Structures are given as structure tokens and as C-alpha cells.
Amino acid sequence: MNRIPSVDLKDFISNDATKKQNFVTAIGKAYEDIGFVALKGHFLDETLVENLYKEIKNFFDLPLETKQKYEIPEIAGQRGYVSFGKESAKGKKEGDLKEFWHFGQYVENDEVLKAEYPENVIVEELPGFNKTGKEAYQMLEKTAKYVLRALAIHLKLDETYFDAYILNGNSILRPIHYPPISEEPKAAERAAAHGDINLITLLMGAQGRGLQVQNHKGEWIDAIAEPDELMINVGDMLSRHTNNKLKSTIHRVINPPKELWGTSRYSIPFFMHPISAMKLDVLDECIDEEHPKAFEDITAGKFLTERLIELGLIK
């Protein structure tokens, strides 16, 4: 597997049963083989994408002291701004060469979850920033719901198995800015090799070389999306829940060649998380004699807390 397979979500949501099943088969095989797909036919229109990039570039161009007004240490970076070099990959002491922002869930009709999640942070200087972020969040969440429905069918579960777990889930939209590199990085990368924590990640901004995925032979392969594609990968929660049937693949964002050090890179991952009460216990459908249960039972909330401690975001 030396390339990322491409699928079209319009096939899944069409009224054509053959197209729908072909989509399920293709995405299921891709996630078993390499854990990544490039997805066309999502719910983000071109205007929304353009507006989102404009707003996040405007934010990251603000003076550092203005951005730092929106950095709130007591919520461990769950919402608002996280400044350059604060986050490192599991097992790495060097901070990644990035700064980022977090939009979180817009809870509807659930006061308990509304109290559990921090509120979204409002950027006073940019009137369109939060409105555009919310719209993109909800379109990515809608796209993720249909991807998970396809995976539920592939796993021989009810098609809507994941729906109740992702409704008001603890998902995060993370616009990232990788600033120009001014000097030789000392063992630091724009994003060091890591696996994602969540169920699935939908990535905007994978056009152009930078994102790399590790295949089963340990080789790094470029993951480059077409302009109308999202790159979507399996996270550790889903890998654990499926007894590693669906693969959470190690990936990284490499530093550009020296002649491109003066350029910024922007990417916007949407980390689809379930509600914290979801049990990530290994599915019975994914256990057999050749694949005994590989993980202890745990909830999504407890698993997330453990991983945030490992990343240094929670002390």
C-alpha cells in the first residue's frame, strides 16, 4: 500500500444500493489496510472553505500579545489559542513547530454535557471568525457521521450505531498554523510522528507535500489530497473499539525543504470524538480465535484524559 485510496461520499448517500455498498467496501478495506482515505463529496462548499482559511489566516496574523489573550491555561488548551511549541507528540520532548486554535462542540438540548465542556472562546477582533468556525465545524461533523455510518455497516453493526455516541460529542476543530522556519530545527518537526486519540479525523489542508503516513512495512508515504478532498484517518479510539481491525496509522508533518522555510502551512483537522460516557470496549464482532480481545475496557472520557496527560496538556 503505497498510496492513499480515494472515495466519494456521494456514492454512499445516493439512492443506488450498489454504489453505497461499493463505498462501504472501499472505505472498509482502506481502513483495514492503511487507516487513511481521501474523501470527495463532503458537505463543505467552496465558499465556506475559502472563508475559513481567510478567517484563520487573519487570526494567526494578529500580534502575539493579542492571540495570547485567548490562551486559557486552566482549560488545558481545550478551547481557544495554544501558542507555538506548546504541544509535543507522545514520547517527544521537543515541541511541535505549530500554533493552533480549538473550536469545540455547540451542545444542543443537553445541559449535563453543556456543563462538562468548556465554552467556545470568542475573538473580539474578528467578527466573522467564530461564525465561520461554527459553520465549518458542523459541516465536518455531518460528513464524519456518514463516514462512521459506512464503517458501522462494514463492521456488521447497525448503520446508525455511532449516531447516539457522536451527538453532542466532545469533538474539536483545530485550525493549525505552521509558521515559517527561521533556523535549523533541533530534532523538532512541524508535527512529529503520532497517532490520533479520537474516533476519526477529517483533515482540511493536505494539499501539497508535508503530511506523511507510515504503511505496514514502516515506510513513510506522502498523503496529498486533491483540492476538493478531505484526508480522513482512523484514530486510536476506533482502532481500540474494533480490536485493531480498523488501523490507527502513525503520521507526521515533515519540515519543508530549506528553500521553502520562509512559507507558512495551514491545516485544519476535525477530531471526531464521542461523548465521554461511550464505552470503547472491544466489539464482539471484532473478536475471534485469530484476533483475541487486545484491550481492557475503558470509556472514551477516561481514555482521552490518559492521553492528554501523556501529551503534557494536562498535568
DARA-V995490 format. One line per field, one symbol per residue. phi: phi as a letter, one per 30 degrees, with the letter a starting at -180 (. if undefined). psi: psi as a letter, one per 20 degrees, with the letter a starting at -180 (. if undefined). burial: + if it has 9 or more other C-alpha atoms within 8 Angstrom, else -. A space follows every 10 residues. Layout:
BEGIN
phi=???
psi=???
burial=???
END
This chain:
BEGIN
phi=.cbcdcbbdd ddcdccdddd dddedddddd dddbibbccc idcddddddd dddddddddd ddeedddddc ccedchidbi cbdeidcbde iccddddaba bbccdcdbha ddddddcddd ccdddbecdd ddddddeddd ddededdddd dddedicdec ededdcdidd dbcbdcccde ccbedcicbe bdeacddddb ccccjcdidl dbbcdddidd bdccddeccc cbbdcddddd dchidccdcd bacddddedc edcdbbbbdc cdcddddedc eededccadd bdecbddadd dddddedddd didbd
psi=ojrpqprohh ghjrjohggg hhgggghggg hhgijqqppr kajorhgggg gghgghghgi iqqghghihj onhijkjhqb qorpjhqqqp iphpqqmqqr qppaqnppkn hghhhhqqqq ppohinhigh ghggggghhh ggghghghgg hgghjkrqhk gighhipkrl qppnppoorq phropnjqrg orprqqhafq popqkjpqqg pqqpaijjqp qpnoqrhjqq ppqprhghgg hjkjgppopp rroqqrqhij hjqqppqnqo ooqrqhippj qpphijpahh mrpiqqqqrh gggggghhgh ijhp.
burial=---+--++++ ++-+----++ +-++++++-+ ++-+++++++ ++-+---++- ++--++-++- ------++-+ ++----+-++ +++++++++- ----++++++ +++++----- --++---+-+ --+--+--++ -++++++-++ ++++++++++ ++++----+- +++-++-+++ ++++++++++ +------+++ ++++++++++ ++++-+---+ +++++----- +++++---++ ++++++++++ ++++-+++++ ++++------ +--+-+++++ ++++++-+-+ +++--++--- +------+++ +++++-++++ +++--
END
